[in-house]
Amino acid sequence: MATALAAALTGTGLTLAVAPAAHAAASDHVAKLPFTTFSALAVDNVHQRVFLADARVGSSSNNGQIAVYTFAGERISTITTAYHVSGLALSADANTLYVGERTRILSYDTTTLAAKSGPTAPTDNCGREVVVVGGKPYYTSQYTDNLTQCATATSYVDDITNGYWQRTGWNDSGKLLLEGGPNDTFLMGQALNASASNPFISVFDGSGATPVRHATRRFADAGGAGALNLKDAAVSPDGTKVALADATAGTRLLNTDDLSDAAEGYPPLPEGAAASSVAFSGDGKYIARGASATGSTPDLLVQPADPGDATAPLEFVFEGSQDGDRVAPRGMEWSADGSRLFAVTTNAAGNQFWLHIIQPPAVQYDVRLGETFTHSPAQAVAGEPLSVRGRLEYDGPAPAEPMKVRATRTDANGTHDLGTFTVRADGAYTVLDEPDLVGDATYTVSYLGDLTHRPATDVTHTVSVGKAASSISLTAPEEASMRTGVHITGTFSAQGRALPERAVLKVERTDRQGTGTLSSVTVGADGTFTIDDIPRTRRETTYKVSWPGDELHQGSSASAEVYVTR
């Protein structure tokens, strides 16, 4: 697989690309799932196991499978059920795995994987969501005669109380997503469908006998634009933020208390990537944003959960027959300590699935930007190339790919982004610019950091930018007569930025009768000009040609002496 601007991770076709720094190390173990469908993922942090369920919804003749993996990606068991399964959730103590089967809610001992007794539940043909809140499982139930009706069929939210299922009273059209949060709360989100053109997201308190809805929100404006296209949801470990994977709008970050937009959100996903999954790490440090993208466009970004942290994300491109092509909806969960991200990918056809176990770097190292700069040329000139050279030092392992710094120039017209510049292996870098104003130009160099290296303290370097030089050269005869006149040719040039108009040159003649101004001459497009004059007296006559300069260019002049005869 091509690895332009990326580092290929050992043993897989996974490409790890980063912006702006391409050297953050991350290990990635990949397991091919024994499924042609996928419905749910649950992570048991106590026993370090990962449970994944297929879907195979629709027919009562379809059995189900739950594949069980270690945190290292080794499959240790496969649980087979009589009917299709969908939706997985763990009890708070991780001793019980709840599984949404077609006609009941199954439960398994997570140590022995032995089945426990499970109550019957309303028949589900479309696939359940399962979440454990307040010590009991909540789950969705959807019954249809045909799978084509699942998109709009009514979904009911049920629970298990005292060993029996009961309706909570909450229901709506289409798929309903359930996602657990801290303090006995959970999210309920509605999928966009023909019967729900303006879907909702709501926060529920599940601590009591029946769930109580708190904040709720719909997103479409009066014209119907901006509706939620929900693929996944996550609650931050401290319960203050909700992140939504919106296939249309990208990653939405909301305040949990009222579901208003957070003061600062995450940058957009790469162009061409549609959000499919989202997950906060258990320690609250990171957020993973999964997407559906093609080609070299990243399918997964792992970055600081704090949107105000400018540290560059790790960007993963899933592309190939051994890795899948995109992150599956609802396909990501973290370990509780944030040391591992479990991500399910699928191919373009959606009939093959892979489990990626990604370990972002646990240690960040310091980076220092030296405060000693040089620049060339020594006298910077407006409109001409300028090189500003500096040096970067870093702790920790050598990067696999070159690091990059970002630079800006601040002058009388404000601050201008100059882009990123590659750091050489010896730590040296060169910022290239072409200042366009006379006066002080202050260059600020930043290193934003990545998941391996911390951001560095910005450094600055001020350069005094002067006017560009101009020059005039003259070619004149040594001798001429008053009868035939004087013919002078010349060339004018100005360095730096091109003149907005052709230069107009002042011409003066000095002879025995004094100094006078002749008609001005305009420089041609090729920089040449001519002067023709009939002298008024004999002997030495001096012709001086000058240009006063402008805001960006110095003035210049040249003189030629001609001996005039009768």
Salt bridges, closest charged atoms under 4 A:
ASP28 OD2 - HIS356 ND1 3.34
ASP44 OD2 - HIS47 ND1 2.64
GLU129 OE1 - ARG330 NH2 2.65
ASP158 OD1 - ARG167 NE 2.57
ASP159 OD2 - LYS136 NZ 3.35
GLU179 OE1 - ARG330 NH1 2.73
ASP232 OD1 - ARG330 NH1 2.72
ASP246 OD2 - ARG252 NE 2.82
ASP261 OD1 - ARG217 NH1 2.98
ASP366 OD1 - ARG454 NH1 2.81
GLU393 OE1 - ARG368 NE 3.65
ASP395 OD1 - ARG368 NH2 3.02
ASP411 OD2 - ARG409 NH1 2.75
ASP411 OD1 - HIS416 NE2 2.95
ASP417 OD2 - ARG406 NH1 3.12
ASP426 OD2 - ARG424 NH2 3.47
ASP433 OD2 - ARG409 NE 2.62
ASP436 OD1 - ARG409 NH1 3.70
ASP436 OD2 - ARG497 NH2 3.79
ASP450 OD2 - HIS23 NE2 3.05
ASP450 OD1 - HIS453 ND1 3.89
GLU508 OE2 - LYS506 NZ 3.77
ASP511 OD2 - ARG509 NE 3.92
ASP511 OD2 - ARG536 NE 2.77
ASP532 OD1 - HIS487 ND1 2.57
ASP533 OD2 - ARG509 NH1 2.93
ASP550 OD1 - HIS553 ND1 2.92
